[in-house]
Every structure is written in structure tokens, then in C-alpha cells.
Amino acid sequence: MKVNADNKLPANTEKSLAFALYGIFRDFARAINELTEEVMAKANHSSAITADALVKSGQVVYRGFHITVVTAGGSIDIRDGTSAGGGVIVDTIPAATAAGTRVEKTVGIVCETGLYVDYNGATGTVVVLYQ
């Protein structure tokens, strides 16, 4: 997902201030996008996951997910753990998340125990990004 600096300042903003702020927002958005691309280029990707799965045991940094087949029947939990229902939930993918949805975390979440995808009876296909 790209950060976008669109002109959404209040209509009564003084023109020279609006111009300066837009320039700052544009440069900030560009820097965030470059950082995200660099971080995600270094991320590992799991295989396509369709049921409960241990992605990696031990310490790992969770970076996000990509949905390749729409999810249904419930939410899918991403856990700092090594088994279904174990560990701490670090992210949740809602039911009915569309194929093509991609969530990338520039600042990853450190999972101390492992990275586990817990389907909770849901369906769909997920690819997990991690380092």
C-alpha cells in the first residue's frame, strides 16, 4: 500500500502555507514509500497457507500478509506462538477479506516464540511476510 499526499487541507488554508505543507506531505509520503519498498524487499514470504500452519519457530519479525483467495467463515489470527490458540495474537485478518489485499508493516512486530497462522475454522489463502 502506498502513502498518498493528496490535497486535503481545509479550504480556508492560506495559499502559501498550503503550498508549503503539500510539499512537506509529498516528500514525507515519498520517503515512507521508499522505506516500505526497501523493508519489504528484504522480507521472506511463506508458501500459500490454507489451514493452520507454523510459518517459523523461534524469534521472527512479522511484516504482514497477502490474501490470494478471499477469506470466509471467520477471522484468521496471526500469532506469536507455535500452535493454534497458543501465544499472543499480533494481527487478525477479518472474514471476507478480498483476494489481492496486502498489508505491509514497515515497522514489524517481533514475535519471540514463533509465527503461527490460526484459521479458527476460516477458509481462504494467505501468504505471510516475515524476517
N, C-alpha and C positions, 0 to 999 in steps of 0.2 A: 504494500500500500504506500502510495506516495503522499507526502505532505504538500498541500497546495496553499499558496498565498494569494487568495482571491480578494478583490476589493470589497470588503465587508465592513468598512469603517462607518461610523454614524454619518448621516447625510450632512450634518452641520459642521463637520470637521474642517478646519481652515485648510485651504488647498496646499500650501507649502508644507504644513505638518503632515497632511495625508500623504503627500508625495514621499516625504522622508520616511514615514512609518511603513509605507508599502515597500520601499527599498530595503528596509531592515527585515521585514517579514519575508520578502523574496529571498534574500541572502540566507536567512535562518533556515527557511524551508529547503533551499539547495544544499546547505551543509548537513541537515538531518538526512536528506535523501542519499547523499554520498556516503555518510556514515552507515546507514542502514544497508546499502548495497555492499559495502566492504565487509560488514559483520556477517551478513547472510551468505556472502560468497565463501566464507570460511566454515559455515555450518555443515554438519553432516545431515543426511536425510535417511530416515528409516525406510524400509520397504513399505509397500502398501499394506496397511493394517486393517483387518475386517472383523476382528474379535479381540478380546482381552489379550494383551501382549506386553511382555517386558522388553522395552526398547534397549535399555542399557542398565547394567548394575553398577553400583559404586557412584562416586561423585560425578555429576554431569551438569552442564548448563542447558536448561530448556530454552529454546529460541522461538518456538511457535509451531504452527501446523498448517497443513494444506488439505482441504477436503477434495477428494476426487470423485466420490459418489455421495449424493445427498444423504444426510443423516436422518433417521426417523426412529420412532419408538422410545425415545428418551434421550437424556443428555449423556455425553461421553466425558468422563473425568480424566484429566492428565494428573498423575500423582507423583510425588516424591516418595517412592516406595517400590516394592518388588512384587506385590501381589494385589489382586482385586480387593477393594475395601480397605487396604492397608496404607499406612503413610498419610501424608498430607496432600490435599487437593491443591494444585498450583494453578490450574486452569480448567475451565469447563466449556465444552462445545455444546451449544444448545441443540435440541431436536430440530429438525427441518433446516439445518444449515446447508446452504446450496453448494453444489459442486462448483469448484473454482474459487471458493472462499479461501483466502490466505491471511493468516495472522502472523505477523513477524514482530518479535520483541527485540528492539535494538539493545536494550538492557535486559539481558537474560535472567532467568531465575535459577539460582544454584539449588540443585537437588542433591542432598547429601547421601541418600541411600540408593537411589536409582531412579529411573524414569519408566513409568508404567502407564499404559493406556487401559482404562477400565470402562468397558462398554455398558455396563449396567442394563443389559438387555436391549440396547440400541442396535441399529444397523447403520451401514454406511462405510465409507473407506477414508482413512486418514493417513497422511504422511506426516511424521513428526520431525521437526528440525531441532538439532541439538549440537553441542560441542563437548 
